[in-house]
């Protein structure tokens, strides 16, 4: 291992019960980094999360499929090759109501933290 770089070969796989695959490559769960988190996600068809108002910025880059965002009442759909930044303290719901898996990268600054995502019940 070099002092000049870190290669992540064993990301932390976040346990889920909704069929979504989350592999955090860098962030609080993997290397304790609170400044940024980078995760590779795969959301199955029909997946959705509750609304949330995170205390961090979240960038999403769609690799394949489509992903839907409800942002303060506005519906936004991203296709493969597109990206979006959701500013912190914005009410948002993430989902994949489509018939194919959505693969994407999620980058959060500061790093994703379950205590600051503020998911609604």
Phi and psi in radians as a Rosetta constraint file:
Dihedral C 1 N 2 CA 2 C 2 CIRCULARHARMONIC -1.646 0.35
Dihedral N 2 CA 2 C 2 N 3 CIRCULARHARMONIC 2.616 0.35
Dihedral C 2 N 3 CA 3 C 3 CIRCULARHARMONIC -1.320 0.35
Dihedral N 3 CA 3 C 3 N 4 CIRCULARHARMONIC -0.172 0.35
Dihedral C 3 N 4 CA 4 C 4 CIRCULARHARMONIC -1.683 0.35
Dihedral N 4 CA 4 C 4 N 5 CIRCULARHARMONIC -0.199 0.35
Dihedral C 4 N 5 CA 5 C 5 CIRCULARHARMONIC -2.798 0.35
Dihedral N 5 CA 5 C 5 N 6 CIRCULARHARMONIC 2.854 0.35
Dihedral C 5 N 6 CA 6 C 6 CIRCULARHARMONIC -2.306 0.35
Dihedral N 6 CA 6 C 6 N 7 CIRCULARHARMONIC 2.209 0.35
Dihedral C 6 N 7 CA 7 C 7 CIRCULARHARMONIC -1.751 0.35
Dihedral N 7 CA 7 C 7 N 8 CIRCULARHARMONIC 2.276 0.35
Dihedral C 7 N 8 CA 8 C 8 CIRCULARHARMONIC -1.740 0.35
Dihedral N 8 CA 8 C 8 N 9 CIRCULARHARMONIC 1.917 0.35
Dihedral C 8 N 9 CA 9 C 9 CIRCULARHARMONIC -1.859 0.35
Dihedral N 9 CA 9 C 9 N 10 CIRCULARHARMONIC -0.231 0.35
Dihedral C 9 N 10 CA 10 C 10 CIRCULARHARMONIC -2.329 0.35
Dihedral N 10 CA 10 C 10 N 11 CIRCULARHARMONIC 1.307 0.35
Dihedral C 10 N 11 CA 11 C 11 CIRCULARHARMONIC -1.107 0.35
Dihedral N 11 CA 11 C 11 N 12 CIRCULARHARMONIC 2.742 0.35
Dihedral C 11 N 12 CA 12 C 12 CIRCULARHARMONIC -1.370 0.35
Dihedral N 12 CA 12 C 12 N 13 CIRCULARHARMONIC 2.104 0.35
Dihedral C 12 N 13 CA 13 C 13 CIRCULARHARMONIC -1.592 0.35
Dihedral N 13 CA 13 C 13 N 14 CIRCULARHARMONIC 2.035 0.35
Dihedral C 13 N 14 CA 14 C 14 CIRCULARHARMONIC -1.346 0.35
Dihedral N 14 CA 14 C 14 N 15 CIRCULARHARMONIC 2.204 0.35
Dihedral C 14 N 15 CA 15 C 15 CIRCULARHARMONIC -1.162 0.35
Dihedral N 15 CA 15 C 15 N 16 CIRCULARHARMONIC 2.308 0.35
Dihedral C 15 N 16 CA 16 C 16 CIRCULARHARMONIC -2.325 0.35
Dihedral N 16 CA 16 C 16 N 17 CIRCULARHARMONIC 2.809 0.35
Dihedral C 16 N 17 CA 17 C 17 CIRCULARHARMONIC -2.119 0.35
Dihedral N 17 CA 17 C 17 N 18 CIRCULARHARMONIC 0.267 0.35
Dihedral C 17 N 18 CA 18 C 18 CIRCULARHARMONIC -2.040 0.35
Dihedral N 18 CA 18 C 18 N 19 CIRCULARHARMONIC 0.186 0.35
Dihedral C 18 N 19 CA 19 C 19 CIRCULARHARMONIC 1.512 0.35
Dihedral N 19 CA 19 C 19 N 20 CIRCULARHARMONIC -0.112 0.35
Dihedral C 19 N 20 CA 20 C 20 CIRCULARHARMONIC -1.404 0.35
Dihedral N 20 CA 20 C 20 N 21 CIRCULARHARMONIC 2.388 0.35
Dihedral C 20 N 21 CA 21 C 21 CIRCULARHARMONIC -1.750 0.35
Dihedral N 21 CA 21 C 21 N 22 CIRCULARHARMONIC 2.161 0.35
Dihedral C 21 N 22 CA 22 C 22 CIRCULARHARMONIC -2.193 0.35
Dihedral N 22 CA 22 C 22 N 23 CIRCULARHARMONIC 2.078 0.35
Dihedral C 22 N 23 CA 23 C 23 CIRCULARHARMONIC -2.124 0.35
Dihedral N 23 CA 23 C 23 N 24 CIRCULARHARMONIC 1.816 0.35
Dihedral C 23 N 24 CA 24 C 24 CIRCULARHARMONIC -1.426 0.35
Dihedral N 24 CA 24 C 24 N 25 CIRCULARHARMONIC 2.095 0.35
Dihedral C 24 N 25 CA 25 C 25 CIRCULARHARMONIC -1.522 0.35
Dihedral N 25 CA 25 C 25 N 26 CIRCULARHARMONIC -0.699 0.35
Dihedral C 25 N 26 CA 26 C 26 CIRCULARHARMONIC -2.463 0.35
Dihedral N 26 CA 26 C 26 N 27 CIRCULARHARMONIC 2.478 0.35
Dihedral C 26 N 27 CA 27 C 27 CIRCULARHARMONIC 2.626 0.35
Dihedral N 27 CA 27 C 27 N 28 CIRCULARHARMONIC -2.931 0.35
Dihedral C 27 N 28 CA 28 C 28 CIRCULARHARMONIC -1.049 0.35
Dihedral N 28 CA 28 C 28 N 29 CIRCULARHARMONIC -0.679 0.35
Dihedral C 28 N 29 CA 29 C 29 CIRCULARHARMONIC -1.320 0.35
Dihedral N 29 CA 29 C 29 N 30 CIRCULARHARMONIC -0.416 0.35
Dihedral C 29 N 30 CA 30 C 30 CIRCULARHARMONIC -1.748 0.35
Dihedral N 30 CA 30 C 30 N 31 CIRCULARHARMONIC -0.937 0.35
Dihedral C 30 N 31 CA 31 C 31 CIRCULARHARMONIC -2.195 0.35
Dihedral N 31 CA 31 C 31 N 32 CIRCULARHARMONIC 0.170 0.35
Dihedral C 31 N 32 CA 32 C 32 CIRCULARHARMONIC 1.327 0.35
Dihedral N 32 CA 32 C 32 N 33 CIRCULARHARMONIC 0.141 0.35
Dihedral C 32 N 33 CA 33 C 33 CIRCULARHARMONIC -1.275 0.35
Dihedral N 33 CA 33 C 33 N 34 CIRCULARHARMONIC 2.051 0.35
Dihedral C 33 N 34 CA 34 C 34 CIRCULARHARMONIC -1.606 0.35
Dihedral N 34 CA 34 C 34 N 35 CIRCULARHARMONIC -0.144 0.35
Dihedral C 34 N 35 CA 35 C 35 CIRCULARHARMONIC -1.418 0.35
Dihedral N 35 CA 35 C 35 N 36 CIRCULARHARMONIC -0.598 0.35
Dihedral C 35 N 36 CA 36 C 36 CIRCULARHARMONIC -2.674 0.35
Dihedral N 36 CA 36 C 36 N 37 CIRCULARHARMONIC 2.565 0.35
Dihedral C 36 N 37 CA 37 C 37 CIRCULARHARMONIC -2.270 0.35
Dihedral N 37 CA 37 C 37 N 38 CIRCULARHARMONIC 2.519 0.35
Dihedral C 37 N 38 CA 38 C 38 CIRCULARHARMONIC -2.283 0.35
Dihedral N 38 CA 38 C 38 N 39 CIRCULARHARMONIC 2.143 0.35
Dihedral C 38 N 39 CA 39 C 39 CIRCULARHARMONIC -2.327 0.35
Dihedral N 39 CA 39 C 39 N 40 CIRCULARHARMONIC 2.513 0.35
Dihedral C 39 N 40 CA 40 C 40 CIRCULARHARMONIC -1.733 0.35
Dihedral N 40 CA 40 C 40 N 41 CIRCULARHARMONIC 2.159 0.35
Dihedral C 40 N 41 CA 41 C 41 CIRCULARHARMONIC -2.110 0.35
Dihedral N 41 CA 41 C 41 N 42 CIRCULARHARMONIC 2.612 0.35
Dihedral C 41 N 42 CA 42 C 42 CIRCULARHARMONIC -2.380 0.35
Dihedral N 42 CA 42 C 42 N 43 CIRCULARHARMONIC 1.980 0.35
Dihedral C 42 N 43 CA 43 C 43 CIRCULARHARMONIC -1.827 0.35
Dihedral N 43 CA 43 C 43 N 44 CIRCULARHARMONIC 2.159 0.35
Dihedral C 43 N 44 CA 44 C 44 CIRCULARHARMONIC -1.261 0.35
Dihedral N 44 CA 44 C 44 N 45 CIRCULARHARMONIC 2.829 0.35
Dihedral C 44 N 45 CA 45 C 45 CIRCULARHARMONIC -0.969 0.35
Dihedral N 45 CA 45 C 45 N 46 CIRCULARHARMONIC 2.416 0.35
Dihedral C 45 N 46 CA 46 C 46 CIRCULARHARMONIC 1.461 0.35
Dihedral N 46 CA 46 C 46 N 47 CIRCULARHARMONIC -0.011 0.35
Dihedral C 46 N 47 CA 47 C 47 CIRCULARHARMONIC -1.294 0.35
Dihedral N 47 CA 47 C 47 N 48 CIRCULARHARMONIC 2.553 0.35
Dihedral C 47 N 48 CA 48 C 48 CIRCULARHARMONIC -2.729 0.35
Dihedral N 48 CA 48 C 48 N 49 CIRCULARHARMONIC 2.763 0.35
Dihedral C 48 N 49 CA 49 C 49 CIRCULARHARMONIC -2.012 0.35
Dihedral N 49 CA 49 C 49 N 50 CIRCULARHARMONIC 2.812 0.35
Dihedral C 49 N 50 CA 50 C 50 CIRCULARHARMONIC -1.156 0.35
Dihedral N 50 CA 50 C 50 N 51 CIRCULARHARMONIC 2.823 0.35
Dihedral C 50 N 51 CA 51 C 51 CIRCULARHARMONIC -1.040 0.35
Dihedral N 51 CA 51 C 51 N 52 CIRCULARHARMONIC 2.629 0.35
Dihedral C 51 N 52 CA 52 C 52 CIRCULARHARMONIC -2.598 0.35
Dihedral N 52 CA 52 C 52 N 53 CIRCULARHARMONIC 2.790 0.35
Dihedral C 52 N 53 CA 53 C 53 CIRCULARHARMONIC -2.315 0.35
Dihedral N 53 CA 53 C 53 N 54 CIRCULARHARMONIC 1.396 0.35
Dihedral C 53 N 54 CA 54 C 54 CIRCULARHARMONIC -1.166 0.35
Dihedral N 54 CA 54 C 54 N 55 CIRCULARHARMONIC 2.621 0.35
Dihedral C 54 N 55 CA 55 C 55 CIRCULARHARMONIC -1.652 0.35
Dihedral N 55 CA 55 C 55 N 56 CIRCULARHARMONIC 0.512 0.35
Dihedral C 55 N 56 CA 56 C 56 CIRCULARHARMONIC -2.540 0.35
Dihedral N 56 CA 56 C 56 N 57 CIRCULARHARMONIC 2.707 0.35
Dihedral C 56 N 57 CA 57 C 57 CIRCULARHARMONIC -1.334 0.35
Dihedral N 57 CA 57 C 57 N 58 CIRCULARHARMONIC 2.478 0.35
Dihedral C 57 N 58 CA 58 C 58 CIRCULARHARMONIC -2.248 0.35
Dihedral N 58 CA 58 C 58 N 59 CIRCULARHARMONIC 2.164 0.35
Dihedral C 58 N 59 CA 59 C 59 CIRCULARHARMONIC -1.795 0.35
Dihedral N 59 CA 59 C 59 N 60 CIRCULARHARMONIC 2.364 0.35
Dihedral C 59 N 60 CA 60 C 60 CIRCULARHARMONIC -2.199 0.35
Dihedral N 60 CA 60 C 60 N 61 CIRCULARHARMONIC 2.301 0.35
Dihedral C 60 N 61 CA 61 C 61 CIRCULARHARMONIC -2.119 0.35
Dihedral N 61 CA 61 C 61 N 62 CIRCULARHARMONIC 2.079 0.35
Dihedral C 61 N 62 CA 62 C 62 CIRCULARHARMONIC -1.495 0.35
Dihedral N 62 CA 62 C 62 N 63 CIRCULARHARMONIC 2.144 0.35
Dihedral C 62 N 63 CA 63 C 63 CIRCULARHARMONIC -1.509 0.35
Dihedral N 63 CA 63 C 63 N 64 CIRCULARHARMONIC -0.826 0.35
Dihedral C 63 N 64 CA 64 C 64 CIRCULARHARMONIC -2.606 0.35
Dihedral N 64 CA 64 C 64 N 65 CIRCULARHARMONIC 2.733 0.35
Dihedral C 64 N 65 CA 65 C 65 CIRCULARHARMONIC 1.381 0.35
Dihedral N 65 CA 65 C 65 N 66 CIRCULARHARMONIC -2.736 0.35
Dihedral C 65 N 66 CA 66 C 66 CIRCULARHARMONIC -2.402 0.35
Dihedral N 66 CA 66 C 66 N 67 CIRCULARHARMONIC 2.674 0.35
Dihedral C 66 N 67 CA 67 C 67 CIRCULARHARMONIC -2.343 0.35
Dihedral N 67 CA 67 C 67 N 68 CIRCULARHARMONIC 2.419 0.35
Dihedral C 67 N 68 CA 68 C 68 CIRCULARHARMONIC -1.854 0.35
Dihedral N 68 CA 68 C 68 N 69 CIRCULARHARMONIC 2.467 0.35
Dihedral C 68 N 69 CA 69 C 69 CIRCULARHARMONIC -2.202 0.35
Dihedral N 69 CA 69 C 69 N 70 CIRCULARHARMONIC 2.311 0.35
Dihedral C 69 N 70 CA 70 C 70 CIRCULARHARMONIC -1.871 0.35
Dihedral N 70 CA 70 C 70 N 71 CIRCULARHARMONIC 1.934 0.35
Dihedral C 70 N 71 CA 71 C 71 CIRCULARHARMONIC -2.045 0.35
Dihedral N 71 CA 71 C 71 N 72 CIRCULARHARMONIC 1.862 0.35
Dihedral C 71 N 72 CA 72 C 72 CIRCULARHARMONIC 0.841 0.35
Dihedral N 72 CA 72 C 72 N 73 CIRCULARHARMONIC 0.758 0.35
Dihedral C 72 N 73 CA 73 C 73 CIRCULARHARMONIC 1.557 0.35
Dihedral N 73 CA 73 C 73 N 74 CIRCULARHARMONIC -0.148 0.35
Dihedral C 73 N 74 CA 74 C 74 CIRCULARHARMONIC -1.723 0.35
Dihedral N 74 CA 74 C 74 N 75 CIRCULARHARMONIC 2.312 0.35
Dihedral C 74 N 75 CA 75 C 75 CIRCULARHARMONIC -1.579 0.35
Dihedral N 75 CA 75 C 75 N 76 CIRCULARHARMONIC 2.210 0.35
Dihedral C 75 N 76 CA 76 C 76 CIRCULARHARMONIC -2.196 0.35
Dihedral N 76 CA 76 C 76 N 77 CIRCULARHARMONIC 2.317 0.35
Dihedral C 76 N 77 CA 77 C 77 CIRCULARHARMONIC -2.084 0.35
Dihedral N 77 CA 77 C 77 N 78 CIRCULARHARMONIC 2.190 0.35
Dihedral C 77 N 78 CA 78 C 78 CIRCULARHARMONIC -1.792 0.35
Dihedral N 78 CA 78 C 78 N 79 CIRCULARHARMONIC 2.449 0.35
Dihedral C 78 N 79 CA 79 C 79 CIRCULARHARMONIC -1.830 0.35
Dihedral N 79 CA 79 C 79 N 80 CIRCULARHARMONIC 2.953 0.35
Dihedral C 79 N 80 CA 80 C 80 CIRCULARHARMONIC -0.928 0.35
Dihedral N 80 CA 80 C 80 N 81 CIRCULARHARMONIC 2.366 0.35
Dihedral C 80 N 81 CA 81 C 81 CIRCULARHARMONIC 1.558 0.35
Dihedral N 81 CA 81 C 81 N 82 CIRCULARHARMONIC -0.060 0.35
Dihedral C 81 N 82 CA 82 C 82 CIRCULARHARMONIC -1.841 0.35
Dihedral N 82 CA 82 C 82 N 83 CIRCULARHARMONIC 2.764 0.35
Dihedral C 82 N 83 CA 83 C 83 CIRCULARHARMONIC -2.451 0.35
Dihedral N 83 CA 83 C 83 N 84 CIRCULARHARMONIC 2.871 0.35
Dihedral C 83 N 84 CA 84 C 84 CIRCULARHARMONIC -2.622 0.35
Dihedral N 84 CA 84 C 84 N 85 CIRCULARHARMONIC 2.633 0.35
Dihedral C 84 N 85 CA 85 C 85 CIRCULARHARMONIC -2.039 0.35
Dihedral N 85 CA 85 C 85 N 86 CIRCULARHARMONIC 2.142 0.35
Dihedral C 85 N 86 CA 86 C 86 CIRCULARHARMONIC -1.766 0.35
Dihedral N 86 CA 86 C 86 N 87 CIRCULARHARMONIC 2.073 0.35
Dihedral C 86 N 87 CA 87 C 87 CIRCULARHARMONIC -1.251 0.35
Dihedral N 87 CA 87 C 87 N 88 CIRCULARHARMONIC 2.553 0.35
Dihedral C 87 N 88 CA 88 C 88 CIRCULARHARMONIC -0.963 0.35
Dihedral N 88 CA 88 C 88 N 89 CIRCULARHARMONIC 2.684 0.35
Dihedral C 88 N 89 CA 89 C 89 CIRCULARHARMONIC 1.135 0.35
Dihedral N 89 CA 89 C 89 N 90 CIRCULARHARMONIC 0.434 0.35
Dihedral C 89 N 90 CA 90 C 90 CIRCULARHARMONIC -1.846 0.35
Dihedral N 90 CA 90 C 90 N 91 CIRCULARHARMONIC 2.284 0.35
Dihedral C 90 N 91 CA 91 C 91 CIRCULARHARMONIC -1.318 0.35
Dihedral N 91 CA 91 C 91 N 92 CIRCULARHARMONIC 2.192 0.35
Dihedral C 91 N 92 CA 92 C 92 CIRCULARHARMONIC -2.551 0.35
Dihedral N 92 CA 92 C 92 N 93 CIRCULARHARMONIC 2.609 0.35
Dihedral C 92 N 93 CA 93 C 93 CIRCULARHARMONIC -2.218 0.35
Dihedral N 93 CA 93 C 93 N 94 CIRCULARHARMONIC 2.297 0.35
Dihedral C 93 N 94 CA 94 C 94 CIRCULARHARMONIC -1.788 0.35
Dihedral N 94 CA 94 C 94 N 95 CIRCULARHARMONIC 2.435 0.35
Dihedral C 94 N 95 CA 95 C 95 CIRCULARHARMONIC -2.769 0.35
Dihedral N 95 CA 95 C 95 N 96 CIRCULARHARMONIC 2.883 0.35
Dihedral C 95 N 96 CA 96 C 96 CIRCULARHARMONIC -2.294 0.35
Dihedral N 96 CA 96 C 96 N 97 CIRCULARHARMONIC 1.441 0.35
Dihedral C 96 N 97 CA 97 C 97 CIRCULARHARMONIC -1.447 0.35
Dihedral N 97 CA 97 C 97 N 98 CIRCULARHARMONIC 0.202 0.35
Dihedral C 97 N 98 CA 98 C 98 CIRCULARHARMONIC -1.648 0.35
Dihedral N 98 CA 98 C 98 N 99 CIRCULARHARMONIC 3.049 0.35
Dihedral C 98 N 99 CA 99 C 99 CIRCULARHARMONIC -1.605 0.35
Dihedral N 99 CA 99 C 99 N 100 CIRCULARHARMONIC 0.215 0.35
Dihedral C 99 N 100 CA 100 C 100 CIRCULARHARMONIC -2.407 0.35
Dihedral N 100 CA 100 C 100 N 101 CIRCULARHARMONIC 2.713 0.35
Dihedral C 100 N 101 CA 101 C 101 CIRCULARHARMONIC -1.073 0.35
Dihedral N 101 CA 101 C 101 N 102 CIRCULARHARMONIC 2.540 0.35
Dihedral C 101 N 102 CA 102 C 102 CIRCULARHARMONIC -1.949 0.35
Dihedral N 102 CA 102 C 102 N 103 CIRCULARHARMONIC 2.120 0.35
Dihedral C 102 N 103 CA 103 C 103 CIRCULARHARMONIC -1.870 0.35
Dihedral N 103 CA 103 C 103 N 104 CIRCULARHARMONIC 2.305 0.35
Dihedral C 103 N 104 CA 104 C 104 CIRCULARHARMONIC -2.715 0.35
Dihedral N 104 CA 104 C 104 N 105 CIRCULARHARMONIC 2.897 0.35
Dihedral C 104 N 105 CA 105 C 105 CIRCULARHARMONIC -1.879 0.35
Dihedral N 105 CA 105 C 105 N 106 CIRCULARHARMONIC 2.430 0.35
Dihedral C 105 N 106 CA 106 C 106 CIRCULARHARMONIC -2.131 0.35
Dihedral N 106 CA 106 C 106 N 107 CIRCULARHARMONIC 2.255 0.35
Dihedral C 106 N 107 CA 107 C 107 CIRCULARHARMONIC -2.174 0.35
Dihedral N 107 CA 107 C 107 N 108 CIRCULARHARMONIC 2.181 0.35
Dihedral C 107 N 108 CA 108 C 108 CIRCULARHARMONIC -2.084 0.35
Dihedral N 108 CA 108 C 108 N 109 CIRCULARHARMONIC 2.381 0.35
Dihedral C 108 N 109 CA 109 C 109 CIRCULARHARMONIC -2.316 0.35
Dihedral N 109 CA 109 C 109 N 110 CIRCULARHARMONIC 2.133 0.35
Dihedral C 109 N 110 CA 110 C 110 CIRCULARHARMONIC -1.069 0.35
Dihedral N 110 CA 110 C 110 N 111 CIRCULARHARMONIC 3.113 0.35
Dihedral C 110 N 111 CA 111 C 111 CIRCULARHARMONIC -0.997 0.35
Dihedral N 111 CA 111 C 111 N 112 CIRCULARHARMONIC 2.615 0.35
Dihedral C 111 N 112 CA 112 C 112 CIRCULARHARMONIC -0.935 0.35
Dihedral N 112 CA 112 C 112 N 113 CIRCULARHARMONIC 2.397 0.35
Dihedral C 112 N 113 CA 113 C 113 CIRCULARHARMONIC -2.554 0.35
Dihedral N 113 CA 113 C 113 N 114 CIRCULARHARMONIC 2.170 0.35
Dihedral C 113 N 114 CA 114 C 114 CIRCULARHARMONIC -1.030 0.35
Dihedral N 114 CA 114 C 114 N 115 CIRCULARHARMONIC -0.441 0.35
Dihedral C 114 N 115 CA 115 C 115 CIRCULARHARMONIC -1.411 0.35
Dihedral N 115 CA 115 C 115 N 116 CIRCULARHARMONIC -0.208 0.35
Dihedral C 115 N 116 CA 116 C 116 CIRCULARHARMONIC -2.086 0.35
Dihedral N 116 CA 116 C 116 N 117 CIRCULARHARMONIC 0.173 0.35
Dihedral C 116 N 117 CA 117 C 117 CIRCULARHARMONIC -1.443 0.35
Dihedral N 117 CA 117 C 117 N 118 CIRCULARHARMONIC -0.449 0.35
Dihedral C 117 N 118 CA 118 C 118 CIRCULARHARMONIC 0.960 0.35
Dihedral N 118 CA 118 C 118 N 119 CIRCULARHARMONIC 0.979 0.35
Dihedral C 118 N 119 CA 119 C 119 CIRCULARHARMONIC -1.287 0.35
Dihedral N 119 CA 119 C 119 N 120 CIRCULARHARMONIC 2.436 0.35
Dihedral C 119 N 120 CA 120 C 120 CIRCULARHARMONIC -1.412 0.35
Dihedral N 120 CA 120 C 120 N 121 CIRCULARHARMONIC 2.619 0.35
